[in-house]
């Protein structure tokens, strides 16, 4: 964790109905709802909500009786103060959008409530967090794991909905829940895309017009990788080389990685793998974008592969 927690950056003069900022208030509310028989759905976000987030909230609403959405820009998962400060924030708009999409309560805790002075606990899953995004962003997933553990402890038994765009994060959260016996059912939801194929992301707001036009090259590379794998290509080095070639053909893309991995371990699949995940990461004008797709080795359709 490299970001100091010395100041609050979120506005506190909010007047949107359904907002809760105190940890104890939210916990007490949800204890009462569960006692009444409600199934609680939870969608954790860092705000700057887009249609992908709203789809998660709608899914939670369709499968739950009471939906909680958290909006918290977590400082411990950023690798630079500049990136943290520049992360888009639109709290009142987010709260209104979340409510329209189906949220019954929006949790907007101050940093001091989530990270009170003297906190010593850390959460780490090194085998899953040290690869891919973790290689380029040391400590990032330790911050994710810590804040997710805190949020799950506050919300309590629930079904939590995460987007598949952040596939490594999704797998880390699933393993976290399993290892710590947390009373949370984790649901991965299909990535929502622009018409161009670009995965929706809060970071897209920071792209210039030129970089926004260039960024769909990531999706094109993933589609080609899927085509190769499902067409029978078993040499994953060749698949990765093809993805690299496609992305490198875009002058505005600065490729970090293009990988084929096992869905569970996030390492190179063995020759018996049935399903794999192809993942890419690249920078566009200094803005880091990630994306991924699933593929079934050898051919047939794969439910939930995107």
C-alpha positions as CSV (number, residue, x, y, z in Angstrom):
1,X,0.0,0.0,0.0
2,X,1.6,3.2,-1.2
3,X,-1.2,5.8,-0.8
4,X,-1.3,7.8,2.4
5,X,-4.7,8.0,4.1
6,X,-4.3,11.4,5.5
7,X,-7.3,13.2,3.9
8,X,-10.8,12.5,2.8
9,X,-11.5,13.2,-0.9
10,X,-15.2,12.4,-1.2
11,X,-17.8,15.1,-0.7
12,X,-19.8,14.7,2.5
13,X,-22.6,17.2,1.8
14,X,-24.8,14.6,0.1
15,X,-28.6,14.8,0.2
16,X,-29.6,11.8,-1.9
17,X,-32.2,9.5,-0.3
18,X,-31.0,6.0,0.6
19,X,-27.4,7.0,1.4
20,X,-25.6,5.4,4.4
21,X,-22.1,6.4,5.4
22,X,-21.7,4.8,8.9
23,X,-20.5,1.1,9.1
24,X,-22.7,0.3,12.1
25,X,-25.8,1.8,10.5
26,X,-25.5,-0.4,7.4
27,X,-24.7,-3.5,9.4
28,X,-27.7,-2.9,11.7
29,X,-30.0,-2.2,8.8
30,X,-29.0,-5.5,7.1
31,X,-29.3,-7.6,10.2
32,X,-32.9,-6.4,10.4
33,X,-33.6,-7.1,6.7
34,X,-32.2,-10.6,7.0
35,X,-34.2,-11.2,10.1
36,X,-37.3,-10.3,8.1
37,X,-36.4,-12.9,5.6
38,X,-34.8,-10.8,2.9
39,X,-32.1,-12.0,0.6
40,X,-29.3,-9.4,0.4
41,X,-27.6,-8.6,-2.8
42,X,-24.4,-6.6,-2.8
43,X,-22.6,-4.7,-5.6
44,X,-19.2,-3.2,-4.5
45,X,-18.0,-0.4,-6.8
46,X,-15.5,2.5,-6.8
47,X,-18.1,4.8,-8.3
48,X,-18.1,6.5,-11.7
49,X,-20.9,4.2,-12.6
50,X,-21.5,3.2,-16.2
51,X,-23.8,0.7,-17.9
52,X,-21.7,-2.2,-16.8
53,X,-22.2,-1.3,-13.1
54,X,-25.9,-0.7,-13.7
55,X,-26.2,-4.1,-15.2
56,X,-24.7,-5.6,-12.1
57,X,-27.2,-3.7,-9.9
58,X,-30.1,-4.8,-12.1
59,X,-28.9,-8.4,-11.9
60,X,-28.7,-8.1,-8.1
61,X,-32.2,-6.7,-8.0
62,X,-33.6,-9.6,-10.0
63,X,-32.0,-12.1,-7.7
64,X,-32.3,-10.4,-4.3
65,X,-34.9,-8.8,-2.0
66,X,-32.7,-6.0,-0.8
67,X,-29.7,-4.5,-2.8
68,X,-26.7,-2.7,-1.3
69,X,-24.3,-0.8,-3.6
70,X,-21.1,0.5,-2.1
71,X,-19.3,3.5,-3.7
72,X,-15.8,3.8,-2.2
73,X,-12.6,4.7,-4.0
74,X,-10.3,2.4,-2.2
75,X,-6.9,4.1,-1.6
76,X,-5.0,0.9,-0.7
77,X,-5.3,-0.6,-4.2
78,X,-3.7,2.3,-6.1
79,X,0.0,2.4,-6.9
80,X,0.3,6.1,-7.1
81,X,-1.2,9.1,-5.5
82,X,-1.7,10.7,-8.9
83,X,-3.8,7.8,-10.2
84,X,-5.8,7.8,-7.0
85,X,-6.5,11.6,-7.2
86,X,-7.4,11.4,-10.8
87,X,-9.9,8.5,-10.5
88,X,-13.3,9.9,-11.6
89,X,-15.7,10.7,-8.8
90,X,-19.4,11.6,-9.2
91,X,-20.9,10.5,-5.9
92,X,-24.4,12.1,-6.1
93,X,-24.8,11.1,-9.7
94,X,-23.7,7.5,-8.9
95,X,-26.1,7.3,-5.9
96,X,-29.0,8.5,-8.1
97,X,-28.1,6.1,-10.9
98,X,-27.7,3.2,-8.5
99,X,-31.1,3.8,-7.0
100,X,-32.8,4.0,-10.4
101,X,-31.1,0.6,-11.3
102,X,-32.4,-1.1,-8.2
103,X,-30.3,-0.2,-5.2
104,X,-32.2,0.0,-1.9
105,X,-29.3,1.6,-0.1
106,X,-26.0,3.1,-1.3
107,X,-23.1,2.9,1.1
108,X,-20.6,5.8,0.8
109,X,-18.2,5.5,3.7
110,X,-15.5,8.1,4.4
111,X,-12.0,6.8,4.2
112,X,-11.6,7.2,8.0
113,X,-14.5,4.8,8.6
114,X,-13.0,2.1,6.4
115,X,-9.4,2.7,7.5
116,X,-9.4,3.9,11.1
117,X,-6.1,4.9,12.6
118,X,-4.0,2.0,13.9
119,X,-5.2,-0.7,11.5
120,X,-2.7,-3.5,11.2
121,X,-4.5,-6.3,9.3
122,X,-3.4,-7.2,5.8
123,X,-4.9,-9.7,3.4
124,X,-2.9,-11.4,0.7
125,X,-3.2,-14.2,-1.8
126,X,0.2,-14.2,-3.4
127,X,-0.2,-17.1,-5.8
128,X,-3.1,-15.3,-7.5
129,X,-2.2,-11.7,-7.0
130,X,1.5,-11.8,-8.1
131,X,0.8,-12.5,-11.8
132,X,-0.7,-10.5,-14.7
133,X,-2.0,-7.3,-13.2
134,X,-0.1,-8.0,-10.0
135,X,3.2,-8.0,-11.8
136,X,2.7,-4.5,-13.1
137,X,0.8,-3.2,-10.1
138,X,2.6,-4.5,-6.9
139,X,0.3,-4.5,-3.9
140,X,-2.8,-3.7,-5.9
141,X,-4.6,-6.9,-5.1
142,X,-3.6,-6.8,-1.5
143,X,-5.5,-3.6,-1.3
144,X,-8.5,-5.2,-3.2
145,X,-8.5,-8.2,-0.9
146,X,-8.4,-6.0,2.2
147,X,-11.2,-3.7,1.2
148,X,-13.4,-6.6,-0.1
149,X,-12.9,-8.5,3.2
150,X,-13.9,-5.3,5.1
151,X,-17.0,-4.8,3.0
152,X,-18.1,-8.4,3.2
153,X,-17.7,-8.2,7.0
154,X,-19.8,-5.1,7.1
155,X,-22.5,-6.4,4.8
156,X,-22.7,-9.9,6.2
157,X,-24.3,-12.9,4.5
158,X,-25.2,-11.9,0.9
159,X,-24.8,-12.6,-2.8
160,X,-22.1,-10.4,-4.3
161,X,-22.1,-9.5,-7.9
162,X,-18.8,-8.8,-9.8
163,X,-18.1,-8.1,-13.5
164,X,-16.0,-10.5,-15.4
165,X,-14.0,-7.7,-17.0
166,X,-11.8,-7.7,-13.9
167,X,-11.4,-11.5,-14.2
168,X,-8.3,-11.8,-12.0
169,X,-10.0,-9.8,-9.3
170,X,-13.1,-12.0,-9.6
171,X,-11.0,-15.1,-9.1
172,X,-9.2,-13.6,-6.1
173,X,-12.5,-12.7,-4.5
174,X,-13.8,-16.2,-5.0
175,X,-10.7,-17.7,-3.5
176,X,-10.8,-15.3,-0.6
177,X,-14.4,-16.2,0.2
178,X,-13.6,-19.9,0.0
179,X,-10.4,-19.7,2.1
180,X,-12.0,-17.6,4.9
181,X,-15.3,-19.4,4.9
182,X,-17.1,-16.1,4.4
183,X,-21.0,-16.3,4.1
184,X,-20.9,-14.8,0.6
185,X,-22.0,-16.3,-2.7
186,X,-20.0,-14.6,-5.5
187,X,-21.6,-14.3,-8.9
188,X,-19.6,-13.3,-12.0
189,X,-21.5,-11.3,-14.6
190,X,-20.8,-10.9,-18.3
191,X,-18.7,-8.0,-19.4
192,X,-20.8,-5.1,-20.8
193,X,-19.3,-3.6,-24.0
194,X,-19.6,-0.5,-26.1
195,X,-20.8,-1.0,-29.7
196,X,-17.1,-1.1,-30.7
197,X,-16.5,-4.1,-28.4
198,X,-14.5,-2.0,-25.9
199,X,-15.2,-3.2,-22.4
200,X,-17.0,-0.6,-20.3
201,X,-14.7,0.9,-17.7
202,X,-14.6,4.0,-15.5
203,X,-11.2,4.6,-17.0
204,X,-12.6,5.0,-20.4
205,X,-13.8,8.5,-19.3
206,X,-10.1,9.5,-19.3
207,X,-9.3,8.4,-22.8
208,X,-8.9,11.0,-25.6
209,X,-11.0,10.6,-28.7
210,X,-8.0,9.1,-30.6
211,X,-7.3,6.6,-27.8
212,X,-11.0,5.7,-27.5
213,X,-11.0,4.8,-31.2
214,X,-7.8,2.8,-30.8
215,X,-8.8,0.8,-27.6
216,X,-11.1,-1.7,-29.3
217,X,-8.0,-3.4,-30.7
218,X,-7.9,-5.3,-27.4
219,X,-11.3,-6.9,-28.1
220,X,-10.3,-7.8,-31.6
221,X,-7.2,-9.5,-30.3
222,X,-9.2,-11.5,-27.8
223,X,-11.7,-12.6,-30.4
224,X,-8.9,-13.8,-32.6
225,X,-7.4,-15.8,-29.7
226,X,-10.8,-17.4,-29.0
227,X,-11.2,-18.2,-32.7
228,X,-7.8,-19.9,-32.7
229,X,-8.3,-21.9,-29.5
230,X,-11.8,-23.1,-30.3
231,X,-10.6,-23.9,-33.8
232,X,-8.1,-26.4,-32.4
233,X,-4.9,-24.4,-31.8
234,X,-3.2,-26.0,-28.8
235,X,0.1,-24.1,-28.9
236,X,-0.7,-21.2,-26.6
237,X,2.5,-19.5,-27.4
238,X,1.2,-19.1,-30.9
239,X,-2.1,-17.7,-29.6
240,X,-0.3,-15.2,-27.5
241,X,1.9,-14.2,-30.4
242,X,-1.1,-13.6,-32.6
243,X,-2.7,-11.4,-29.9
244,X,0.6,-9.5,-29.5
245,X,0.8,-8.9,-33.2
246,X,-2.7,-7.5,-33.5
247,X,-2.4,-5.2,-30.5
248,X,1.1,-4.0,-31.6
249,X,-0.3,-3.1,-35.0
250,X,-2.1,-0.2,-33.2
251,X,0.4,2.6,-32.8
252,X,-1.5,4.1,-29.8
253,X,-1.5,0.9,-27.8
254,X,1.4,0.1,-25.4
255,X,1.0,-3.6,-24.7
256,X,1.7,-4.9,-21.2
257,X,0.6,-8.6,-21.6
258,X,-1.4,-10.9,-23.8
259,X,-1.8,-14.3,-22.0
260,X,-3.7,-17.6,-22.1
261,X,-4.3,-18.9,-18.6
262,X,-6.0,-21.5,-16.6
263,X,-9.3,-20.1,-15.3
264,X,-8.6,-21.1,-11.7
265,X,-4.9,-20.8,-11.2
266,X,-4.2,-17.9,-13.7
267,X,-1.1,-19.8,-14.8
268,X,-0.4,-21.5,-18.2
269,X,-3.0,-24.2,-18.8
270,X,-1.8,-27.8,-19.0
271,X,-2.6,-30.0,-22.0
272,X,-5.7,-31.4,-20.3
273,X,-7.4,-28.0,-19.9
274,X,-11.0,-27.8,-21.1
275,X,-11.6,-24.1,-20.6
276,X,-9.1,-21.3,-20.6
277,X,-9.1,-17.5,-20.3
278,X,-7.4,-15.1,-22.6
279,X,-6.4,-11.8,-21.0
280,X,-4.8,-8.6,-22.2
281,X,-3.6,-5.3,-20.7
282,X,-2.4,-2.2,-22.5
283,X,-1.9,1.5,-21.9
284,X,-3.5,4.1,-24.2
285,X,-2.1,7.6,-23.5
286,X,-1.1,6.5,-20.0
287,X,-4.6,5.0,-19.2
288,X,-4.4,1.3,-18.4
289,X,-7.1,-0.9,-19.9
290,X,-7.7,-4.6,-19.3
291,X,-10.0,-7.1,-21.0
292,X,-10.6,-10.9,-21.3
293,X,-12.6,-13.6,-22.8
294,X,-13.2,-17.3,-22.1
295,X,-12.6,-20.0,-24.6
296,X,-13.3,-23.8,-24.7
297,X,-10.3,-25.7,-25.9
298,X,-11.1,-27.6,-29.1
299,X,-14.3,-26.0,-30.1
300,X,-17.8,-26.2,-28.7
301,X,-19.8,-23.3,-27.2
302,X,-19.0,-22.1,-23.7
303,X,-21.7,-20.6,-21.5
304,X,-20.7,-17.4,-19.8
305,X,-17.4,-17.3,-21.7
306,X,-17.4,-13.6,-22.2
